[in-house]
Amino acid sequence: MTPSVGERQDSPLPDWARSLGMPPHTGRFREFPEAFRVEEQMAFTPEGDGEHLWLHCEKRNMSTAQLIRHLSHQLEVAPRDIGVSGLKDHTALTRQWVSVAMTGRVTPVDLLALVERDGLRLLSFGRHPRKLRRGVHRANRFALYVSGDAVTQGSLETRWLELVAHGVPNYFGPQRFGHQGSNLTRAQALMARGWKKKQDRDGFLLSSARSFLFNQVLNARIQQGSWASGLEGDVFNLEGSASQFAGEALDDELQARLTALDIHPTGPMWGRGDGGVSGEARMLECHVAERDAVLAKGIESSGAAPMRRPLRLGLQSPSLERDGEGLWLHFSLARGGFATAVLRELFQHPAL
């Protein structure tokens, strides 16, 4: 039986429901940067010429924001002229592409010396006609080292096989909401006053509010038992792509595709309008929004357009490898997926 949602100590974030119930054992992860490895998987590479210099970087104990500031200083460009596809973790070993606008400038001959520093390596580079835009990478590949009672007692491997077979709840991770949920707290206050662009120039607070409502809907769907099996009126997402369609009825064909992890039900990135959802699914989402009416109405008044996000993710190319008293978990997630959503299904940890 799925446990009820309770408030976390020192955080406004609920302990959202898990698809497998509360794990019986604790575990450890991210004990050192190399124990949490992330590599962006792109569908294309730089063409070889153009006004933008694309850099494939490996960083250790460095956030994407820190990487941007470093490149801005070293290559003498404004931060706005630097593009990334996604934000990568700080306490980790990560690989990602970055683009730098170099209009009218040749690639520096001392590029390696300019870019590299302690904790940062340049793996490759190339010119490209366009700036790197957010969300254009296909997936992220993870290699995570985990240890603790969940490993030694065997519960982690059992739960891992369940996730491989049935998918993972696509929760936004706690990092989306700031340290101890601080961005969410600020978002609630801003939405109560009325969202203004000048008070949230980068849109982080609006994003936190929308992510929170999505997690609330996913939590309700898990408790209801429909997060993976679908509801009448759902909009479905094709695994690993942005393709979506409305299902008129949950017929045998749709059920077979859901079981095969070929398609997934979606939840709302809240906005003004229904986003194509109807029936039972729409009723559930409206009921959740009524409980968080300040956030929902604030998002609507901002003019944000409704979008849909999969409620479930498949683990792509999953494998498990024993290493001493711990395990390496290898898997890819479609862009936008959080590895912490996988780990919180496997073991208990204060950060999950």
Sequence and secondary structure as in RCSB ss.txt:
>XXXX:A:sequence
MTPSVGERQDSPLPDWARSLGMPPHTGRFREFPEAFRVEEQMAFTPEGDGEHLWLHCEKRNMSTAQLIRHLSHQL
EVAPRDIGVSGLKDHTALTRQWVSVAMTGRVTPVDLLALVERDGLRLLSFGRHPRKLRRGVHRANRFALYVSGDA
VTQGSLETRWLELVAHGVPNYFGPQRFGHQGSNLTRAQALMARGWKKKQDRDGFLLSSARSFLFNQVLNARIQQG
SWASGLEGDVFNLEGSASQFAGEALDDELQARLTALDIHPTGPMWGRGDGGVSGEARMLECHVAERDAVLAKGIE
SSGAAPMRRPLRLGLQSPSLERDGEGLWLHFSLARGGFATAVLRELFQHPAL
>XXXX:A:secstr
      B TT SSB    TT S SSB EE SSGGGEEEEEE S    S SSEEEEEEEEES  HHHHHHHHHHHH
T  GGGEEESS   SSSEEEEEEEEE TT    TTHHHHH BTTEEEEEEEEESS   TT S EEEEEEEEESHH
HHTSHHHHHHHHHHHH EE    GGGG GGGHHHHHHHHHHHH   GGGSTT HHHHHHHHHHHHHHHHHHHHHT
 TTT  TT EEEETTSS EEE SS  HHHHHHHHTTSEEEEEEE  SS TT  HHHHHHHHHHHHHTHHHHHHHH
HHT   EEEESEE  EEEEEEEETTEEEEEEEEETT  HHHHHHHH B TT 
